[in-house]
Every structure is written in structure tokens, then in C-alpha cells.
Amino acid sequence: MTPNDRQKLRERIVADLARIAQDIEALKELTKPVPPGADGMDEVSRMDAIQNKSVNEAALAQLRNRQVGLEYALKRIDEDDPDFGFCVECGDPIPLARLMAMPEASRCVNCAD
């Protein structure tokens, strides 16, 4: 991977982290507890709100996991880790296109299957 590729990837990760931070803040609001009888809700509306809260909690967990992976990838880029961009299974280079799509990827497509 060239220094230019690393810089492009770093910029991509920083942009993704900024977007994820905003999404996490929005989802935090949507995952607040649904109190009984809130705002004159009937039972069906309350159950619907609880279901939506569960879906948003799952989305929030996924975003937080991705955030951790991206932060680790950014750390490896910033520290010039010589193993960054290579598959942890087979040792082959991970294609730049895969890293641009999933900067946190630690395996090539073949090993990820």
C-alpha cells in the first residue's frame, strides 16, 4: 500500500468516524426507555415504541462495534503498522477497494468467507 493510499484510507476512516459519532448521538435519543402511559399512548402504540427502541438499540450496538474497529484501523495507520492491509489469516494483501469499503477489515475476501 502506498503512502498516498494510506492517506486516502485515513481520510475515509476519519470521515466515517465523524458520521458514526453523529449517528450514535441520534440513536441514543431513540433508545431512551419508554415509560408506561407516556404522552397518553395506548398499549398498541407503547408496544410499537418498545419494538422501535429494540431495533434502534441493535443499530446502536452495531455502530459502536464499527466505531471500535475503525478507531483501531486508524491507530494502525497512524502508527505505520507494517502489517496493516494484510490478511491475518493468509498474509496476502487486502485489496485497497475492500479496505476503502471496510477499513476495519482484517481478512481478505477469501479468508472472510
Biopython code that builds the backbone (N, CA, C, O; Angstrom):
import numpy as np
from Bio.PDB.StructureBuilder import StructureBuilder

atoms = [
    (1, "MET", "N", (0.847, -1.170, 0.000)),
    (1, "MET", "CA", (0.000, 0.000, 0.000)),
    (1, "MET", "C", (0.901, 1.243, 0.000)),
    (1, "MET", "O", (1.827, 1.357, 0.802)),
    (2, "THR", "N", (0.616, 2.131, -0.882)),
    (2, "THR", "CA", (1.431, 3.340, -0.997)),
    (2, "THR", "C", (1.064, 4.339, 0.103)),
    (2, "THR", "O", (-0.015, 4.252, 0.689)),
    (3, "PRO", "N", (1.961, 5.283, 0.381)),
    (3, "PRO", "CA", (1.626, 6.325, 1.365)),
    (3, "PRO", "C", (0.375, 7.117, 0.954)),
    (3, "PRO", "O", (-0.405, 7.538, 1.808)),
    (4, "ASN", "N", (0.194, 7.316, -0.352)),
    (4, "ASN", "CA", (-0.991, 8.018, -0.837)),
    (4, "ASN", "C", (-2.258, 7.204, -0.537)),
    (4, "ASN", "O", (-3.279, 7.761, -0.136)),
    (5, "ASP", "N", (-2.181, 5.883, -0.736)),
    (5, "ASP", "CA", (-3.315, 5.011, -0.422)),
    (5, "ASP", "C", (-3.640, 5.064, 1.068)),
    (5, "ASP", "O", (-4.806, 5.121, 1.459)),
    (6, "ARG", "N", (-2.608, 5.046, 1.883)),
    (6, "ARG", "CA", (-2.806, 5.126, 3.339)),
    (6, "ARG", "C", (-3.478, 6.442, 3.722)),
    (6, "ARG", "O", (-4.354, 6.471, 4.587)),
    (7, "GLN", "N", (-3.065, 7.524, 3.076)),
    (7, "GLN", "CA", (-3.660, 8.829, 3.378)),
    (7, "GLN", "C", (-5.135, 8.862, 2.977)),
    (7, "GLN", "O", (-5.975, 9.360, 3.726)),
    (8, "LYS", "N", (-5.445, 8.335, 1.801)),
    (8, "LYS", "CA", (-6.846, 8.282, 1.360)),
    (8, "LYS", "C", (-7.680, 7.444, 2.323)),
    (8, "LYS", "O", (-8.800, 7.810, 2.678)),
    (9, "LEU", "N", (-7.117, 6.324, 2.735)),
    (9, "LEU", "CA", (-7.813, 5.442, 3.666)),
    (9, "LEU", "C", (-7.999, 6.137, 5.018)),
    (9, "LEU", "O", (-9.057, 6.026, 5.639)),
    (10, "ARG", "N", (-6.980, 6.843, 5.462)),
    (10, "ARG", "CA", (-7.083, 7.572, 6.722)),
    (10, "ARG", "C", (-8.196, 8.623, 6.654)),
    (10, "ARG", "O", (-8.985, 8.758, 7.589)),
    (11, "GLU", "N", (-8.255, 9.355, 5.561)),
    (11, "GLU", "CA", (-9.301, 10.364, 5.382)),
    (11, "GLU", "C", (-10.682, 9.715, 5.393)),
    (11, "GLU", "O", (-11.627, 10.252, 5.970)),
    (12, "ARG", "N", (-10.784, 8.569, 4.757)),
    (12, "ARG", "CA", (-12.059, 7.842, 4.723)),
    (12, "ARG", "C", (-12.478, 7.428, 6.134)),
    (12, "ARG", "O", (-13.643, 7.574, 6.506)),
    (13, "ILE", "N", (-11.533, 6.915, 6.911)),
    (13, "ILE", "CA", (-11.837, 6.471, 8.268)),
    (13, "ILE", "C", (-12.273, 7.657, 9.136)),
    (13, "ILE", "O", (-13.246, 7.555, 9.882)),
    (14, "VAL", "N", (-11.561, 8.765, 9.038)),
    (14, "VAL", "CA", (-11.899, 9.958, 9.835)),
    (14, "VAL", "C", (-13.309, 10.432, 9.482)),
    (14, "VAL", "O", (-14.081, 10.788, 10.373)),
    (15, "ALA", "N", (-13.649, 10.441, 8.199)),
    (15, "ALA", "CA", (-14.987, 10.853, 7.777)),
    (15, "ALA", "C", (-16.044, 9.867, 8.300)),
    (15, "ALA", "O", (-17.101, 10.280, 8.778)),
    (16, "ASP", "N", (-15.753, 8.575, 8.204)),
    (16, "ASP", "CA", (-16.689, 7.561, 8.708)),
    (16, "ASP", "C", (-16.892, 7.706, 10.211)),
    (16, "ASP", "O", (-18.017, 7.594, 10.699)),
    (17, "LEU", "N", (-15.814, 7.954, 10.945)),
    (17, "LEU", "CA", (-15.931, 8.109, 12.401)),
    (17, "LEU", "C", (-16.775, 9.329, 12.768)),
    (17, "LEU", "O", (-17.547, 9.285, 13.726)),
    (18, "ALA", "N", (-16.632, 10.406, 12.017)),
    (18, "ALA", "CA", (-17.437, 11.601, 12.284)),
    (18, "ALA", "C", (-18.920, 11.317, 12.043)),
    (18, "ALA", "O", (-19.772, 11.725, 12.832)),
    (19, "ARG", "N", (-19.219, 10.620, 10.957)),
    (19, "ARG", "CA", (-20.610, 10.283, 10.642)),
    (19, "ARG", "C", (-21.183, 9.332, 11.691)),
    (19, "ARG", "O", (-22.324, 9.485, 12.126)),
    (20, "ILE", "N", (-20.378, 8.353, 12.089)),
    (20, "ILE", "CA", (-20.833, 7.383, 13.085)),
    (20, "ILE", "C", (-21.098, 8.073, 14.419)),
    (20, "ILE", "O", (-22.067, 7.736, 15.099)),
    (21, "ALA", "N", (-20.269, 9.018, 14.801)),
    (21, "ALA", "CA", (-20.478, 9.753, 16.059)),
    (21, "ALA", "C", (-21.824, 10.472, 16.037)),
    (21, "ALA", "O", (-22.545, 10.474, 17.035)),
    (22, "GLN", "N", (-22.160, 11.076, 14.914)),
    (22, "GLN", "CA", (-23.461, 11.745, 14.784)),
    (22, "GLN", "C", (-24.607, 10.741, 14.853)),
    (22, "GLN", "O", (-25.615, 10.981, 15.518)),
    (23, "ASP", "N", (-24.445, 9.618, 14.162)),
    (23, "ASP", "CA", (-25.487, 8.590, 14.170)),
    (23, "ASP", "C", (-25.683, 8.006, 15.560)),
    (23, "ASP", "O", (-26.811, 7.721, 15.961)),
    (24, "ILE", "N", (-24.601, 7.826, 16.293)),
    (24, "ILE", "CA", (-24.697, 7.298, 17.655)),
    (24, "ILE", "C", (-25.472, 8.262, 18.544)),
    (24, "ILE", "O", (-26.323, 7.838, 19.326)),
    (25, "GLU", "N", (-25.185, 9.538, 18.430)),
    (25, "GLU", "CA", (-25.912, 10.526, 19.241)),
    (25, "GLU", "C", (-27.404, 10.508, 18.920)),
    (25, "GLU", "O", (-28.235, 10.592, 19.824)),
    (26, "ALA", "N", (-27.742, 10.401, 17.647)),
    (26, "ALA", "CA", (-29.158, 10.353, 17.255)),
    (26, "ALA", "C", (-29.833, 9.089, 17.798)),
    (26, "ALA", "O", (-30.968, 9.140, 18.271)),
    (27, "LEU", "N", (-29.131, 7.964, 17.726)),
    (27, "LEU", "CA", (-29.710, 6.717, 18.207)),
    (27, "LEU", "C", (-29.826, 6.682, 19.731)),
    (27, "LEU", "O", (-30.725, 6.033, 20.266)),
    (28, "LYS", "N", (-28.945, 7.359, 20.423)),
    (28, "LYS", "CA", (-29.062, 7.425, 21.881)),
    (28, "LYS", "C", (-30.411, 8.028, 22.283)),
    (28, "LYS", "O", (-31.041, 7.586, 23.243)),
    (29, "GLU", "N", (-30.834, 9.034, 21.537)),
    (29, "GLU", "CA", (-32.135, 9.660, 21.815)),
    (29, "GLU", "C", (-33.285, 8.684, 21.558)),
    (29, "GLU", "O", (-34.291, 8.694, 22.268)),
    (30, "LEU", "N", (-33.126, 7.859, 20.553)),
    (30, "LEU", "CA", (-34.196, 6.932, 20.174)),
    (30, "LEU", "C", (-34.228, 5.667, 21.028)),
    (30, "LEU", "O", (-35.144, 4.855, 20.899)),
    (31, "THR", "N", (-33.238, 5.496, 21.897)),
    (31, "THR", "CA", (-33.194, 4.282, 22.714)),
    (31, "THR", "C", (-33.482, 4.565, 24.181)),
    (31, "THR", "O", (-33.224, 3.725, 25.043)),
    (32, "LYS", "N", (-34.010, 5.730, 24.461)),
    (32, "LYS", "CA", (-34.397, 6.037, 25.838)),
    (32, "LYS", "C", (-35.588, 5.150, 26.223)),
    (32, "LYS", "O", (-36.380, 4.761, 25.365)),
    (33, "PRO", "N", (-35.706, 4.836, 27.511)),
    (33, "PRO", "CA", (-36.817, 3.985, 27.954)),
    (33, "PRO", "C", (-38.179, 4.588, 27.607)),
    (33, "PRO", "O", (-38.363, 5.805, 27.601)),
    (34, "VAL", "N", (-39.117, 3.698, 27.319)),
    (34, "VAL", "CA", (-40.489, 4.111, 27.018)),
    (34, "VAL", "C", (-41.294, 3.936, 28.309)),
    (34, "VAL", "O", (-41.579, 2.812, 28.720)),
    (35, "PRO", "N", (-41.656, 5.046, 28.939)),
    (35, "PRO", "CA", (-42.386, 4.928, 30.193)),
    (35, "PRO", "C", (-43.824, 4.466, 29.972)),
    (35, "PRO", "O", (-44.406, 4.727, 28.920)),
    (36, "PRO", "N", (-44.393, 3.783, 30.955)),
    (36, "PRO", "CA", (-45.790, 3.345, 30.811)),
    (36, "PRO", "C", (-46.719, 4.553, 30.729)),
    (36, "PRO", "O", (-46.573, 5.514, 31.485)),
    (37, "GLY", "N", (-47.664, 4.493, 29.813)),
    (37, "GLY", "CA", (-48.641, 5.568, 29.659)),
    (37, "GLY", "C", (-48.051, 6.879, 29.212)),
    (37, "GLY", "O", (-48.602, 7.938, 29.513)),
    (38, "ALA", "N", (-46.938, 6.837, 28.497)),
    (38, "ALA", "CA", (-46.273, 8.070, 28.053)),
    (38, "ALA", "C", (-47.133, 8.835, 27.061)),
    (38, "ALA", "O", (-47.664, 8.269, 26.105)),
    (39, "ASP", "N", (-47.255, 10.112, 27.305)),
    (39, "ASP", "CA", (-47.973, 11.025, 26.403)),
    (39, "ASP", "C", (-49.338, 10.484, 25.978)),
    (39, "ASP", "O", (-49.753, 10.665, 24.834)),
    (40, "GLY", "N", (-50.014, 9.839, 26.880)),
    (40, "GLY", "CA", (-51.352, 9.336, 26.570)),
    (40, "GLY", "C", (-51.356, 8.231, 25.532)),
    (40, "GLY", "O", (-52.363, 8.032, 24.852)),
    (41, "MET", "N", (-50.250, 7.505, 25.393)),
    (41, "MET", "CA", (-50.153, 6.407, 24.424)),
    (41, "MET", "C", (-51.081, 5.270, 24.822)),
    (41, "MET", "O", (-51.207, 4.935, 26.000)),
    (42, "ASP", "N", (-51.718, 4.691, 23.835)),
    (42, "ASP", "CA", (-52.452, 3.465, 24.133)),
    (42, "ASP", "C", (-51.462, 2.310, 24.154)),
    (42, "ASP", "O", (-50.292, 2.495, 23.816)),
    (43, "GLU", "N", (-51.908, 1.133, 24.542)),
    (43, "GLU", "CA", (-51.000, -0.009, 24.721)),
    (43, "GLU", "C", (-50.336, -0.428, 23.406)),
    (43, "GLU", "O", (-49.165, -0.805, 23.397)),
    (44, "VAL", "N", (-51.080, -0.363, 22.298)),
    (44, "VAL", "CA", (-50.516, -0.754, 20.999)),
    (44, "VAL", "C", (-49.411, 0.216, 20.595)),
    (44, "VAL", "O", (-48.361, -0.211, 20.116)),
    (45, "SER", "N", (-49.632, 1.493, 20.780)),
    (45, "SER", "CA", (-48.611, 2.493, 20.444)),
    (45, "SER", "C", (-47.382, 2.321, 21.317)),
    (45, "SER", "O", (-46.255, 2.476, 20.845)),
    (46, "ARG", "N", (-47.590, 2.001, 22.589)),
    (46, "ARG", "CA", (-46.468, 1.787, 23.503)),
    (46, "ARG", "C", (-45.661, 0.559, 23.072)),
    (46, "ARG", "O", (-44.430, 0.590, 23.081)),
    (47, "MET", "N", (-46.343, -0.507, 22.701)),
    (47, "MET", "CA", (-45.646, -1.713, 22.247)),
    (47, "MET", "C", (-44.864, -1.435, 20.969)),
    (47, "MET", "O", (-43.762, -1.952, 20.784)),
    (48, "ASP", "N", (-45.431, -0.622, 20.095)),
    (48, "ASP", "CA", (-44.734, -0.240, 18.869)),
    (48, "ASP", "C", (-43.484, 0.579, 19.203)),
    (48, "ASP", "O", (-42.435, 0.390, 18.586)),
    (49, "ALA", "N", (-43.593, 1.480, 20.168)),
    (49, "ALA", "CA", (-42.445, 2.293, 20.584)),
    (49, "ALA", "C", (-41.363, 1.407, 21.192)),
    (49, "ALA", "O", (-40.175, 1.639, 20.970)),
    (50, "ILE", "N", (-41.764, 0.392, 21.958)),
    (50, "ILE", "CA", (-40.799, -0.528, 22.554)),
    (50, "ILE", "C", (-40.096, -1.330, 21.471)),
    (50, "ILE", "O", (-38.886, -1.546, 21.540)),
    (51, "GLN", "N", (-40.851, -1.773, 20.470)),
    (51, "GLN", "CA", (-40.248, -2.512, 19.354)),
    (51, "GLN", "C", (-39.250, -1.631, 18.599)),
    (51, "GLN", "O", (-38.153, -2.082, 18.268)),
    (52, "ASN", "N", (-39.619, -0.397, 18.331)),
    (52, "ASN", "CA", (-38.710, 0.535, 17.649)),
    (52, "ASN", "C", (-37.454, 0.778, 18.483)),
    (52, "ASN", "O", (-36.355, 0.882, 17.938)),
    (53, "LYS", "N", (-37.615, 0.868, 19.792)),
    (53, "LYS", "CA", (-36.485, 1.058, 20.692)),
    (53, "LYS", "C", (-35.528, -0.127, 20.578)),
    (53, "LYS", "O", (-34.312, 0.063, 20.560)),
    (54, "SER", "N", (-36.056, -1.336, 20.502)),
    (54, "SER", "CA", (-35.214, -2.535, 20.388)),
    (54, "SER", "C", (-34.427, -2.537, 19.078)),
    (54, "SER", "O", (-33.244, -2.875, 19.058)),
    (55, "VAL", "N", (-35.082, -2.163, 18.002)),
    (55, "VAL", "CA", (-34.413, -2.095, 16.697)),
    (55, "VAL", "C", (-33.297, -1.046, 16.743)),
    (55, "VAL", "O", (-32.197, -1.275, 16.240)),
    (56, "ASN", "N", (-33.592, 0.092, 17.344)),
    (56, "ASN", "CA", (-32.582, 1.157, 17.442)),
    (56, "ASN", "C", (-31.429, 0.763, 18.354)),
    (56, "ASN", "O", (-30.291, 1.163, 18.108)),
    (57, "GLU", "N", (-31.697, -0.013, 19.402)),
    (57, "GLU", "CA", (-30.625, -0.490, 20.278)),
    (57, "GLU", "C", (-29.677, -1.418, 19.514)),
    (57, "GLU", "O", (-28.461, -1.360, 19.698)),
    (58, "ALA", "N", (-30.238, -2.270, 18.660)),
    (58, "ALA", "CA", (-29.399, -3.162, 17.854)),
    (58, "ALA", "C", (-28.545, -2.358, 16.876)),
    (58, "ALA", "O", (-27.365, -2.651, 16.689)),
    (59, "ALA", "N", (-29.140, -1.351, 16.259)),
    (59, "ALA", "CA", (-28.394, -0.497, 15.334)),
    (59, "ALA", "C", (-27.293, 0.262, 16.076)),
    (59, "ALA", "O", (-26.192, 0.433, 15.552)),
    (60, "LEU", "N", (-27.586, 0.710, 17.281)),
    (60, "LEU", "CA", (-26.599, 1.424, 18.091)),
    (60, "LEU", "C", (-25.418, 0.506, 18.439)),
    (60, "LEU", "O", (-24.265, 0.931, 18.377)),
    (61, "ALA", "N", (-25.704, -0.736, 18.800)),
    (61, "ALA", "CA", (-24.641, -1.695, 19.118)),
    (61, "ALA", "C", (-23.752, -1.951, 17.901)),
    (61, "ALA", "O", (-22.530, -2.028, 18.026)),
    (62, "GLN", "N", (-24.366, -2.082, 16.729)),
    (62, "GLN", "CA", (-23.584, -2.296, 15.503)),
    (62, "GLN", "C", (-22.687, -1.096, 15.213)),
    (62, "GLN", "O", (-21.522, -1.259, 14.851)),
    (63, "LEU", "N", (-23.230, 0.099, 15.372)),
    (63, "LEU", "CA", (-22.426, 1.304, 15.128)),
    (63, "LEU", "C", (-21.258, 1.408, 16.105)),
    (63, "LEU", "O", (-20.152, 1.789, 15.720)),
    (64, "ARG", "N", (-21.501, 1.074, 17.347)),
    (64, "ARG", "CA", (-20.420, 1.141, 18.332)),
    (64, "ARG", "C", (-19.328, 0.125, 18.013)),
    (64, "ARG", "O", (-18.143, 0.415, 18.173)),
    (65, "ASN", "N", (-19.723, -1.062, 17.562)),
    (65, "ASN", "CA", (-18.725, -2.068, 17.169)),
    (65, "ASN", "C", (-17.908, -1.581, 15.977)),
    (65, "ASN", "O", (-16.689, -1.742, 15.941)),
    (66, "ARG", "N", (-18.585, -0.990, 15.013)),
    (66, "ARG", "CA", (-17.876, -0.474, 13.836)),
    (66, "ARG", "C", (-16.946, 0.661, 14.234)),
    (66, "ARG", "O", (-15.832, 0.765, 13.722)),
    (67, "GLN", "N", (-17.398, 1.505, 15.138)),
    (67, "GLN", "CA", (-16.577, 2.612, 15.619)),
    (67, "GLN", "C", (-15.278, 2.095, 16.238)),
    (67, "GLN", "O", (-14.208, 2.643, 15.974)),
    (68, "VAL", "N", (-15.361, 1.062, 17.045)),
    (68, "VAL", "CA", (-14.167, 0.482, 17.672)),
    (68, "VAL", "C", (-13.219, -0.056, 16.600)),
    (68, "VAL", "O", (-12.009, 0.158, 16.672)),
    (69, "GLY", "N", (-13.777, -0.760, 15.600)),
    (69, "GLY", "CA", (-12.956, -1.297, 14.523)),
    (69, "GLY", "C", (-12.266, -0.206, 13.718)),
    (69, "GLY", "O", (-11.095, -0.335, 13.359)),
    (70, "LEU", "N", (-12.993, 0.868, 13.437)),
    (70, "LEU", "CA", (-12.408, 1.976, 12.679)),
    (70, "LEU", "C", (-11.337, 2.702, 13.488)),
    (70, "LEU", "O", (-10.307, 3.101, 12.944)),
    (71, "GLU", "N", (-11.579, 2.873, 14.782)),
    (71, "GLU", "CA", (-10.575, 3.529, 15.623)),
    (71, "GLU", "C", (-9.296, 2.702, 15.672)),
    (71, "GLU", "O", (-8.196, 3.255, 15.668)),
    (72, "TYR", "N", (-9.437, 1.378, 15.717)),
    (72, "TYR", "CA", (-8.261, 0.511, 15.723)),
    (72, "TYR", "C", (-7.519, 0.596, 14.388)),
    (72, "TYR", "O", (-6.290, 0.657, 14.362)),
    (73, "ALA", "N", (-8.264, 0.601, 13.284)),
    (73, "ALA", "CA", (-7.631, 0.725, 11.963)),
    (73, "ALA", "C", (-6.904, 2.062, 11.847)),
    (73, "ALA", "O", (-5.791, 2.120, 11.324)),
    (74, "LEU", "N", (-7.523, 3.130, 12.330)),
    (74, "LEU", "CA", (-6.888, 4.448, 12.289)),
    (74, "LEU", "C", (-5.598, 4.462, 13.119)),
    (74, "LEU", "O", (-4.592, 5.037, 12.705)),
    (75, "LYS", "N", (-5.640, 3.834, 14.271)),
    (75, "LYS", "CA", (-4.442, 3.749, 15.115)),
    (75, "LYS", "C", (-3.322, 3.018, 14.376)),
    (75, "LYS", "O", (-2.166, 3.439, 14.413)),
    (76, "ARG", "N", (-3.672, 1.927, 13.707)),
    (76, "ARG", "CA", (-2.656, 1.155, 12.982)),
    (76, "ARG", "C", (-2.064, 1.970, 11.833)),
    (76, "ARG", "O", (-0.862, 1.900, 11.576)),
    (77, "ILE", "N", (-2.898, 2.738, 11.145)),
    (77, "ILE", "CA", (-2.403, 3.591, 10.058)),
    (77, "ILE", "C", (-1.483, 4.673, 10.626)),
    (77, "ILE", "O", (-0.395, 4.912, 10.103)),
    (78, "ASP", "N", (-1.931, 5.322, 11.697)),
    (78, "ASP", "CA", (-1.145, 6.411, 12.285)),
    (78, "ASP", "C", (0.189, 5.932, 12.845)),
    (78, "ASP", "O", (1.165, 6.681, 12.863)),
    (79, "GLU", "N", (0.227, 4.690, 13.299)),
    (79, "GLU", "CA", (1.475, 4.149, 13.838)),
    (79, "GLU", "C", (2.320, 3.471, 12.766)),
    (79, "GLU", "O", (3.350, 2.870, 13.069)),
    (80, "ASP", "N", (1.882, 3.567, 11.510)),
    (80, "ASP", "CA", (2.591, 2.940, 10.389)),
    (80, "ASP", "C", (2.820, 1.451, 10.618)),
    (80, "ASP", "O", (3.901, 0.928, 10.346)),
    (81, "ASP", "N", (1.801, 0.782, 11.116)),
    (81, "ASP", "CA", (1.876, -0.665, 11.352)),
    (81, "ASP", "C", (2.166, -1.363, 10.024)),
    (81, "ASP", "O", (1.363, -1.265, 9.096)),
    (82, "PRO", "N", (3.300, -2.067, 9.912)),
    (82, "PRO", "CA", (3.660, -2.701, 8.636)),
    (82, "PRO", "C", (2.727, -3.856, 8.265)),
    (82, "PRO", "O", (2.690, -4.263, 7.104)),
    (83, "ASP", "N", (1.977, -4.387, 9.227)),
    (83, "ASP", "CA", (1.055, -5.487, 8.948)),
    (83, "ASP", "C", (-0.334, -5.000, 8.540)),
    (83, "ASP", "O", (-1.171, -5.796, 8.115)),
    (84, "PHE", "N", (-0.581, -3.695, 8.666)),
    (84, "PHE", "CA", (-1.889, -3.184, 8.273)),
    (84, "PHE", "C", (-2.079, -3.361, 6.776)),
    (84, "PHE", "O", (-1.186, -3.059, 5.984)),
    (85, "GLY", "N", (-3.251, -3.852, 6.398)),
    (85, "GLY", "CA", (-3.555, -4.070, 4.986)),
    (85, "GLY", "C", (-3.240, -5.467, 4.515)),
    (85, "GLY", "O", (-3.405, -5.790, 3.338)),
    (86, "PHE", "N", (-2.780, -6.304, 5.443)),
    (86, "PHE", "CA", (-2.501, -7.702, 5.119)),
    (86, "PHE", "C", (-3.449, -8.600, 5.912)),
    (86, "PHE", "O", (-3.752, -8.338, 7.076)),
    (87, "CYS", "N", (-3.902, -9.651, 5.261)),
    (87, "CYS", "CA", (-4.840, -10.591, 5.868)),
    (87, "CYS", "C", (-4.192, -11.299, 7.063)),
    (87, "CYS", "O", (-3.064, -11.784, 6.973)),
    (88, "VAL", "N", (-4.919, -11.347, 8.178)),
    (88, "VAL", "CA", (-4.386, -12.016, 9.366)),
    (88, "VAL", "C", (-4.412, -13.534, 9.230)),
    (88, "VAL", "O", (-3.751, -14.236, 9.994)),
    (89, "GLU", "N", (-5.170, -14.043, 8.265)),
    (89, "GLU", "CA", (-5.258, -15.495, 8.053)),
    (89, "GLU", "C", (-4.172, -15.994, 7.102)),
    (89, "GLU", "O", (-3.371, -16.860, 7.456)),
    (90, "CYS", "N", (-4.156, -15.440, 5.898)),
    (90, "CYS", "CA", (-3.259, -15.967, 4.862)),
    (90, "CYS", "C", (-2.026, -15.092, 4.623)),
    (90, "CYS", "O", (-1.063, -15.543, 4.002)),
    (91, "GLY", "N", (-2.043, -13.856, 5.105)),
    (91, "GLY", "CA", (-0.897, -12.964, 4.941)),
    (91, "GLY", "C", (-0.867, -12.210, 3.625)),
    (91, "GLY", "O", (0.021, -11.386, 3.407)),
    (92, "ASP", "N", (-1.831, -12.479, 2.734)),
    (92, "ASP", "CA", (-1.884, -11.767, 1.454)),
    (92, "ASP", "C", (-2.379, -10.332, 1.670)),
    (92, "ASP", "O", (-3.075, -10.055, 2.646)),
    (93, "PRO", "N", (-2.019, -9.420, 0.754)),
    (93, "PRO", "CA", (-2.524, -8.049, 0.870)),
    (93, "PRO", "C", (-4.044, -8.024, 0.687)),
    (93, "PRO", "O", (-4.596, -8.719, -0.167)),
    (94, "ILE", "N", (-4.694, -7.215, 1.500)),
    (94, "ILE", "CA", (-6.136, -6.999, 1.341)),
    (94, "ILE", "C", (-6.280, -5.939, 0.261)),
    (94, "ILE", "O", (-5.659, -4.880, 0.357)),
    (95, "PRO", "N", (-7.089, -6.199, -0.769)),
    (95, "PRO", "CA", (-7.231, -5.211, -1.847)),
    (95, "PRO", "C", (-7.682, -3.842, -1.309)),
    (95, "PRO", "O", (-8.503, -3.761, -0.395)),
    (96, "LEU", "N", (-7.138, -2.789, -1.886)),
    (96, "LEU", "CA", (-7.458, -1.434, -1.456)),
    (96, "LEU", "C", (-8.958, -1.170, -1.547)),
    (96, "LEU", "O", (-9.520, -0.494, -0.685)),
    (97, "ALA", "N", (-9.606, -1.693, -2.573)),
    (97, "ALA", "CA", (-11.052, -1.477, -2.717)),
    (97, "ALA", "C", (-11.806, -2.036, -1.511)),
    (97, "ALA", "O", (-12.763, -1.425, -1.037)),
    (98, "ARG", "N", (-11.376, -3.195, -1.017)),
    (98, "ARG", "CA", (-12.021, -3.774, 0.174)),
    (98, "ARG", "C", (-11.763, -2.893, 1.394)),
    (98, "ARG", "O", (-12.671, -2.652, 2.190)),
    (99, "LEU", "N", (-10.541, -2.417, 1.543)),
    (99, "LEU", "CA", (-10.224, -1.558, 2.678)),
    (99, "LEU", "C", (-10.954, -0.217, 2.607)),
    (99, "LEU", "O", (-11.322, 0.341, 3.641)),
    (100, "MET", "N", (-11.163, 0.295, 1.414)),
    (100, "MET", "CA", (-11.919, 1.544, 1.276)),
    (100, "MET", "C", (-13.383, 1.328, 1.661)),
    (100, "MET", "O", (-14.021, 2.216, 2.227)),
    (101, "ALA", "N", (-13.909, 0.145, 1.349)),
    (101, "ALA", "CA", (-15.299, -0.165, 1.697)),
    (101, "ALA", "C", (-15.427, -0.518, 3.177)),
    (101, "ALA", "O", (-16.394, -0.138, 3.837)),
    (102, "MET", "N", (-14.435, -1.251, 3.684)),
    (102, "MET", "CA", (-14.445, -1.705, 5.078)),
    (102, "MET", "C", (-13.049, -1.513, 5.667)),
    (102, "MET", "O", (-12.288, -2.476, 5.759)),
    (103, "PRO", "N", (-12.702, -0.306, 6.061)),
    (103, "PRO", "CA", (-11.346, -0.056, 6.556)),
    (103, "PRO", "C", (-10.961, -0.909, 7.757)),
    (103, "PRO", "O", (-9.777, -1.117, 8.020)),
    (104, "GLU", "N", (-11.941, -1.397, 8.475)),
    (104, "GLU", "CA", (-11.664, -2.212, 9.653)),
    (104, "GLU", "C", (-11.417, -3.685, 9.315)),
    (104, "GLU", "O", (-11.154, -4.490, 10.208)),
    (105, "ALA", "N", (-11.502, -4.041, 8.022)),
    (105, "ALA", "CA", (-11.321, -5.441, 7.597)),
    (105, "ALA", "C", (-9.908, -5.914, 7.941)),
    (105, "ALA", "O", (-8.921, -5.227, 7.676)),
    (106, "SER", "N", (-9.840, -7.099, 8.537)),
    (106, "SER", "CA", (-8.538, -7.681, 8.854)),
    (106, "SER", "C", (-8.278, -8.965, 8.060)),
    (106, "SER", "O", (-7.231, -9.601, 8.187)),
    (107, "ARG", "N", (-9.266, -9.320, 7.240)),
    (107, "ARG", "CA", (-9.139, -10.529, 6.414)),
    (107, "ARG", "C", (-9.483, -10.194, 4.962)),
    (107, "ARG", "O", (-10.303, -9.319, 4.683)),
    (108, "CYS", "N", (-8.838, -10.910, 4.056)),
    (108, "CYS", "CA", (-9.178, -10.773, 2.640)),
    (108, "CYS", "C", (-10.548, -11.417, 2.417)),
    (108, "CYS", "O", (-11.080, -12.070, 3.316)),
    (109, "VAL", "N", (-11.110, -11.240, 1.247)),
    (109, "VAL", "CA", (-12.440, -11.757, 0.956)),
    (109, "VAL", "C", (-12.471, -13.278, 1.089)),
    (109, "VAL", "O", (-13.409, -13.828, 1.666)),
    (110, "ASN", "N", (-11.464, -13.956, 0.566)),
    (110, "ASN", "CA", (-11.438, -15.423, 0.619)),
    (110, "ASN", "C", (-11.416, -15.933, 2.060)),
    (110, "ASN", "O", (-12.144, -16.867, 2.396)),
    (111, "CYS", "N", (-10.604, -15.341, 2.896)),
    (111, "CYS", "CA", (-10.497, -15.802, 4.290)),
    (111, "CYS", "C", (-11.699, -15.350, 5.125)),
    (111, "CYS", "O", (-12.038, -15.990, 6.121)),
    (112, "ALA", "N", (-12.333, -14.264, 4.726)),
    (112, "ALA", "CA", (-13.514, -13.778, 5.470)),
    (112, "ALA", "C", (-14.694, -14.719, 5.301)),
    (112, "ALA", "O", (-15.573, -14.791, 6.160)),
    (113, "ASP", "N", (-14.706, -15.454, 4.169)),
    (113, "ASP", "CA", (-15.795, -16.424, 3.957)),
    (113, "ASP", "C", (-15.619, -17.564, 4.900)),
    (113, "ASP", "O", (-16.421, -18.498, 4.897)),
]
sb = StructureBuilder()
sb.init_structure("model")
sb.init_model(0)
sb.init_chain("A")
sb.init_seg("    ")
for serial, (resi, resn, name, xyz) in enumerate(atoms, 1):
    if name == "N":
        sb.init_residue(resn, " ", resi, " ")
    sb.init_atom(name, np.array(xyz, "f"), 0.0, 1.0, " ", f" {name:<3s}", serial, name[0])
structure = sb.get_structure()
